[in-house]
């Protein structure tokens, strides 16, 4: 399943080192969402060991600041 995300969101994700591979529906590149706070803060579990500029360590978890990842979760609950 391919994901569609608004152009403004993609433009704000200008530091993506994966060339937006998540939009192709290859879920192995998407961090798994563990929880969401206040409808906008995603706590995630990385599926890959590669570094991501948008993933920030937060105690024993990670917060995802990727606008594209957040849009995919909001629109598709994935």
N, C-alpha and C positions, 0 to 999 in steps of 0.2 A: 504494500500500500504506500503510495507516495503521498507526502504531506504538502499542503499548500499554505504558505505564509505570506502575509502582506509585504510588499516591497519595502515599506518604511521600516519594518522589523528587520528584514535582511540587511538593509543599509546600516542599521544600528549595530549589527553583528559583524563589524568590520575587522575583527581580529581572529576570525575562525581559521584555524590551521588545518581543518579537515575538509575544506572546500564544500561545506554544507552537505556532507554525505548523509546526514540525518534526514534530509528531505527526500531521499530516495527510498525511505522506508526500511532501511537496514538498521534494525533496532540495536544491533550490537554496538553501534557507536553512541547510542543514547544512554546516559546514566539513568539508572533505575530510580524513580521517584519514591522515596520512603515516606515523606510527609509533606504537607503544604501548610504554611502558616499565613493567616490573614488573606488567603486567596491569591497571594502573589510571591511568597518566598518559598522556593522549592528546596527541600532537603533531599539530597541524592546520595546514591551509592554508585561509585564508578564501576563500569563494566570493563574498562580498559585501564592499564597501568600508565598509559601515556598522560603527560601533563596537559592540562587545559587551562587557558588563560581565564576562563569564566568560572572555573570551579575553585571555591575558596574553602579552606579548612575551617571548621567551626566545632571546636571541642572534639568529640569522637565521630563527627559527621562532616558533611560537606554541604555548602550552599551553592546553588547554581545561579549565576548571574547572566547566563546566555539568553538574550532576548528571543532567539529562534527556538531554543529548547523550551522556554517558558510558553511561547505561543503554541507550540506543538502540544504541550500538556493542556493548556486552556482549551484548545480547539478539539483535541482528540482523546484526552484523558490517557495518554500513553507516555 
